[in-house]
Amino acid sequence: MDHTWVEIDIKAILHNIEEARKKLDKSVKICAIIKANAYGHGLIPVAKALQKAGVYALGIADISEAALLRKNGLKLPIINVVSAAPFQIKDIVKYKISQSVSGIKTITALDKEAKKQKTTAKIHIEIDTGMGRLGVHPDNFEKILPKIAGFKNIEMEGVFSHLASADKNMEYTLKQISDFEYASYSVPERVIKHILNSAGTINFSGAGFDMARPGLMIYGLHNNNEERKKVNLKPALAWKTKVLEVKNLKKGSSISYGNTYRTKKKTKIAVLAVGYADGYNRMLSNRGEVLIKGKKYRIAGTVCMNLTMVNLGNNSKVKAGDTAVLIGQSGKNTLTAEKMADKCGTIPYTIVCGIHRDIKRTYL
């Protein structure tokens, strides 16, 4: 994978955090979501930058990532926003992770382990206001809340919910926010309330409660074009590869698996050192684009496991060793993760999270 790499602009991430702060009331804390290897941007370097930027907490979804953060000296509160498995309880307490919970069973296990380790386990109770995933029903939350005081080794640090459609369904989102506000009304004042994700921060910033949890926007990515008009974000990630070979093909030549592409005339083909094993989506076959020396070229044929071909035309001066931009800017042209996602029929999350972890990340 030495021929393929990712460049991360830390200044862009810091800029995007400030854009989130501008949307929110000054009293609202920020829990920066860095799960899934910081959305493919690199867990530790991004976390360290965010710690220097003064975010309140870091949000993860994998206890192994939380342990890695602690081992690398991250002192901020770390919140695991998904439920824990029984085998993870020991490490949750050991690494001082604030754990999201959806019921008494997990609270009981955390209390028992915290007692054993002679410490206190912090929890964030999730209320399911309409995601239909994790969390307790608002009615059941009222039953759980009085029981928390009975656990001597548990601190209820927060209560939260997840927004399901803050990027497109305003009515449903307003109902979720209202239901959360009603359900959490009786929690003690010291308890941190939080519900806003990136789309929520952009579109419903007035409902920041005590803390917001921006994720996608930190990395300069948008859910849709409407959000671009509301916030000034800078993409933090560029993805590049090398041209391995340039070859001349005759008219009618077949390219790649399945014979899905045949040259219509004599042409040059560039073979790129990237494929679906690296995270370059196979759905980009015959439709994706790359930038070489500032010019756009289209994918020719099926994306292979480790290689991808592009049609250069007959007069191109592209040569082996040149850099091809998969995401990012070259000359006056730019290719975005959002555009790539559109071509794949997916969302930008899957594009950046899908870039193989072993691909080198360089931080600018």
N, C-alpha and C positions, 0 to 999 in steps of 0.2 A: 504493500500500500504506500510505498515511498513516493510513487508518482502522483498520488492524490492527497490533498491536504485541505484543511479548513483554516480560515483566518477569522479571528474574533476581535472585534473592535470594542475594547473595554469602555472607552469614552462614550460610545453609543449607548451602552447599557446604563452608564451613570446618567446620561442625558435622559433616557427613558424613565428612569426612576424619578427624576425631577419633574418630568411631565406628569407622572402619576401623582406626585405630591401637589402639583398645581391644581389638579382636579379635586383633591380632597380638602376637607377642613384641616387646619393646622394641628388640631388635637388628635387626628386619626393616625394611628400607628400603621406601619407597613410590614406585612409578612411577605417577603419575596419568595415566590414559589420557584424552587430550583430542582424539582423532581425530574426523574429520567435524564440524569446527567446534565442538569440545567438546560433541559429541552435540546440536548445535543450540543450545547455550547461548552461543556466542560465543567464539572461540578466544583472542584476546588478553586480554580482561578476565579470563576464567577462569584463563588461564595465569599472569597476574600475581598474582592472588589466591593461587593454589596455590604460587607461588614464595615469597610472603611467609609462607605457612603452613608452609614448611619441608619440602616434599616433596623427595625425592632427585632424581627425574627426571620427565620428561614423555614420554608415549608417543603417537606419531602414526602415520599410515598413508599420508601424502602428503608428499613432499619439499617441495612448494610451501608447505605449512603450516609445515614446519620452517624453511624460509627466512624466512617471515613472522615467526615467533617470534624468530629471531635479529635480524632487521631492527628489531624492536620492543624489543630490549634484553634478551631472556630469556637468562640465562647458564647455567641448569641443563643437565645432560646431557639430550639429546633422543634417544630411541630410536625408530627406525622399525621397527615390528613386522611389516612385510610386506616381501617381496622387492623388490629394486631392479631397474629396467630399465637397460640399458647407458647410455642418454642421461642418467641421473640420477647416475652415479658422480661426475662432476666436482663437482656441487653438494653431494653427500653429504660429500665430503672438505672442500670449501670452507667449509661451514657447521658442520663438526665434528659430524656426526650419527653416532650409534652405530647401525650398520646390521645388521639381522638377515640371516643368510645360511643357505642350505641346501645349499651345495656349493662346491667349489674354484674354479669358474669366476668367481663373484662376488668371492671373496677375492683371486684373482689380479688382477682388474680394479681393485679397491680398492688393492691393494698398489702397482700400477703408477702409479695416479693420485696416491697419497700421496707416492710418491717424486718425482713431477713437481712437486708442491706443497711439497716438503721438509717433510713432516709425517708423522704417524702416523694411520692409519685404525683406528677401534675397531669391533669386530664382536661380535654376539651370535649364537651358532650355535643354530639351532632344531632340536630333536629332535622328530620326529613320534611321539608316544606313543599316538596313536589318534584324532586329529582328521581324519586323511586328507586334509590340505590341504597346507600348506607344511611344510618341515622334512625333515631326513634321517632315515632309519630308524636306530634305535638301533645296529644292527650296523654300518651305514656310518659312524656317528659315531666308532666306535672306529678306523676306518681314516683318517678325516680328522684327528682330534686330533693325531697325531704330526707331521703335515705343517705344522701352524700355525707351529711354530718356524722353519721355513724361510723364512717371509716376514718380511723385515727391517722393513717399514713397516706391519705389522699388529699390533694389540694385541687379544687375545681378552679382552674386557671381561666378557662374560657368556655363559651357556648357558641355554636356556629351552625351555618347551613350552607348548602351549595345551590347556586343559581343554575337553572337548566337552559334558559334561552335568553339571556340578557343581551345578546347580540341581535335578536330579531323579533322576539315576542314580548313587547312592552307590557301588555296587560297581564300576562302570566307572571312576569317578573315582579310587577308591582304587588300582585297577590302573594307571591312568595315572601317578599320583604315585609308585607303587612302581617302575614301569618307568623313569621319569625319574630317580629316585634311583639306581637301579642303573646306568643308562647314563652318568650324570654323575659317578659315584663317583671316577673317576681324574683329573678336571680339577684344576688347581692351586687352592689354597685361596683365592687372591686373586680368582678368577673368581666373578662374581655369578650365583647360581642363582635362577631364578624360574619359577613355574608358575601361581600363584593369580590368578584373575580376581576379579570381584566376588562371584560365587556361591561360588567357592573360598575367598575371604576370610571369608565368612559361615559356611560349612559345614565348612571344612577348615583353619581358621586354624593348626592345629598343624603343617601342612606348608608354612609360609611360606618355608622355605629362607632365602635372604639378602634377597629382595625380593618384594613382591606388586604386582600390577598392577590395582588396582580401577578400574573405569570406570563402569558403570551406577549403582553405589551412591553415587558422588560426587555425582550429580545428584538423589539422593533417590528413586530409582526401584527397584522390586523386580521380580524374575522371577516370583514367586508369593506367595501369601498366607502360606505357611509361613515365608518369610524375614522377614516383618513381625514375627513373634513373637520373632525372634532378634536383631534390630538396630533401633535407633531412628533412622530416617532422616527427613530433612525435604525434601520436594519443593522444588526450587530454581526451577522454571519456572512462570510463569503466562502464558496466552495469551488476549488479549482483542481484541475488535473493536467496531465501532460499529453501531448500528441506523441504516440509511440512510433507511428509510421505513416507516411503518405504514399499512396499507390495509385497508379493509373489503371482505370478500368475501361473496357470497351463498351459500346452500346449493347444493351441487353444482358449485361452481367448481373448475376444474382448476389445479393448481400445478406449475410447472416442466416440464422436458423429460420426454417419454414418458408424460405423464398418469398417473403412478404414484400421485398423491394427489388426492383430491377431498374437498372440505369436506362434512361431514355435517350442518352447520347454519351459520347466519350466524355469521361469525367474523372476527377480526382476524388479520392476518399481518404479521410483522416481516421486513423484508428486511435481511440482515446483509452487511457489506462484506468477506466472506471466501469463498473457494472452493477448489477443488482445485488451482488454480494457485499458491495460497499454501501448499499442503501440507495443507489440510483435506480429509481422505480422502473420496472419493466413496462409499465403503462406508458412510458415516454417513447416507446418504440414507434418510429415513423411519425412522431408528432412533437417530440421535445426539441428544444433549441439550445445551442451553446454559443458563447462568444469567443472568437479568436481574433486577436489584433483589432478589437473594436467592431468586428462584423459578425452578424448573426448567421449561423449555419444550422441546418435542420438534421435531426437524427435520421439515418438511413438504415432501415431494417430493424430487426429485433435487438433490443438491449440484451447483451450476453451477461454471464455471471461476472466476468472481470473486464470485459471490453465493450466499447460502444463505438459505432461508426457514424460519421457525418459526411454529407455530400458537400464538397468544396466547390463544385463547378469545375470548369476547364482551365480557368485563368488564375486561380488562386496562387498566392505566394507562400501559403502556410507550409511549414516544414516540420519534420520530426524535432521534438524538443520544445516546440512552442507551447505556451500555456493556454488552456481552454477553460473558460469560466462557466461553471454550471449554475451558480448563484452568485450574483454580484455585478460589478460594473467593469466594463472594458470600453475605453473610448467614451463615446456619448451614449452608448447603449447599456441597459441594465436588465438583468433577469432576476426576478424575485422568487422567493419560496412560495408566495401566494399564487403567482402565475404558474409555477410548476405544479402546485396542488390542483389548480383548475384543470390542467391538462390530464392529470391523473384521476380526476373525479373524487378528490379527497380534500382534506383541510391542511393548512400549513403546519400544524402540530406534527402530523405524520411524516412530513418531509424532513424537518430538522431533527426530530427524534429518531428518524430512521437511518441517519448517517452513522455508519459503523463506529463504535467506540474506539477501535484500534487505529482509526485514521488520525494522523497527527493534527492537533490543534495548535495554532500559533497565535499568540496574544499580542495585539498591537497597542 
